[in-house]
Amino acid sequence: MKRDELIFDIIEKEHQRQLKGMELIASENFVSDQVMQAMGSCMTNKYAEGYPGHRYYGGCEIVDQSEQIAIDRLKKIFDAEWVNVQPHSGAQANAAVFLAVLNPGDKFMGLNLDQGGHLSHGSAVNTSGIIYAPCAYNLDRETGRVDYDEMEAIALREKPKMIIGGGSAYSREWDYPRMRDIADKVGAIFLVDMAHPAGLIAAGLLNNPLKYAHIVTSTTHKTLRGPRGGVILIGKDFENPWGKKTKKGQIRTMSQLLDSAVFPGIQGGPLEHVIAAKAVAFGEILQPEFKEYAAQVKKNAAVLAQALMKLGYKIVSDGTDNHSMLVDLRTKFPELDGKTAENALVAADITVNKNMVPYDTRSAFKTSGIRLGTPAITTRGAKEELMVEIAALIDEVLSHVNDEKTIVKVRTHVNEVMKNYPIFAY
Ligand SMILES: *Cc1c(COP(=O)(O)O)cnc(C)c1O
């Protein structure tokens, strides 16, 4: 067959874009060559509906092995009793939990989407908000941290059946014991979505939510540095509290309900090539080098936040405990919106995303903030000195968003600097 040069040229352009730029999108990372190799392998050809040892297709003996290794490694990383590695994405992992735990119309609680929550935690345009009934908790206006007292008051009033911790733009550690206490008070399932900080948790740099939450979900492609995908984990399996019975009259455990919710509930055949790549990435996480990487991610984020604050920027909650931070642009540049800032920085090959800040005065389309993160650039070998330089470059661009000359000058410099920070061989 003739090689599809049209598409491979486009892939090469994307490769060059990734090589030349400073990648600061908090949810992105660069996977290793062996993770990519597993993803681009013949495992994509195999249908394997079901789970290892219990499949609906023949010829699954080999993919059973890689899926079982992915399961065993993930259990070891987070000290989990049970995991499911089949969700195609983080949003799918959450959708499966909703299906397993809630009935349509049931109330649940998550962090307000305008304040760092995620689409799959109750957005009106997502299944979570269409099928179920969300009520949100908020951040404290002064501290920029989750207001747990308000969370408790709302929970006692609304009696949600599930409470979700975790978000997409929250840079602080979560008070998991307090949240479990609130969940227990109202008889709710406590779900933690650790999609963002999972890699730092894996390295022991942040608290492990599996000790407190009934159920934990994650993506595998953010700080975990694996292929694009999702996982579900349980620290200790438990009986389904709503007592749904099987046809034979047995009460199903939560792990059984979750397995059924992923397949056949919301998905068909698992992506065995991606699951093999998840296994490879989990193997990398179990190496000592990953701990060093995660520690550097955290150090770099702290230094970047400090450097930006020194330049007069407001960081929501005045710092970070993890890999990410939210810059409230209004303090330094009242006229500058997140969309304009994102466009100017992207033009200078500094890739960031606009983001609403808590109690934002602008729309989700414009926003007053940008979100920054260090997982990707740290994979390329960046240390603290580069963080200080990045803060200065960001400041230079944001001080001259309409000046093409400055943007070109910064971009040339960025491209030059990034030559010293290789990505994996490909
Ligand atoms: C990124 C993210 C997800 C969703 O991941 P996708 O793989 O894009 O579906 C879910 N929850 C949180 C908190 C996230 O940050």
The ligand as an SDF file (V2000), in Angstrom:
LIG
                    3D

 15 15  0  0  0  0  0  0  0  0999 V2000
   -8.1260   15.5030   32.4600 C   0  0  0  0  0  0  0  0  0  0  0  0
   -9.1730   15.1570   33.4270 C   0  0  0  0  0  0  0  0  0  0  0  0
  -10.1550   14.1940   33.1620 C   0  0  0  0  0  0  0  0  0  0  0  0
  -10.4730   13.6520   31.8060 C   0  0  0  0  0  0  0  0  0  0  0  0
   -9.5800   13.0860   31.0660 O   0  0  0  0  0  0  0  0  0  0  0  0
   -9.8330   12.7460   29.5240 P   0  0  0  0  0  0  0  0  0  0  0  0
   -8.8840   11.6330   29.3190 O   0  0  0  0  0  0  0  0  0  0  0  0
   -9.5580   13.9790   28.7730 O   0  0  0  0  0  0  0  0  0  0  0  0
  -11.2480   12.2870   29.3740 O   0  0  0  0  0  0  0  0  0  0  0  0
  -11.0190   13.8380   34.1720 C   0  0  0  0  0  0  0  0  0  0  0  0
  -10.9480   14.4040   35.3690 N   0  0  0  0  0  0  0  0  0  0  0  0
  -10.0470   15.3530   35.6550 C   0  0  0  0  0  0  0  0  0  0  0  0
  -10.0420   15.9450   37.0090 C   0  0  0  0  0  0  0  0  0  0  0  0
   -9.1440   15.7660   34.6950 C   0  0  0  0  0  0  0  0  0  0  0  0
   -8.2780   16.7360   34.9770 O   0  0  0  0  0  0  0  0  0  0  0  0
  1  2  1  0
  2  3  1  0
  2 14  2  0
  3  4  1  0
  3 10  2  0
  4  5  1  0
  5  6  1  0
  6  7  2  0
  6  8  1  0
  6  9  1  0
 10 11  1  0
 11 12  2  0
 12 13  1  0
 12 14  1  0
 14 15  1  0
M  END
$$$$
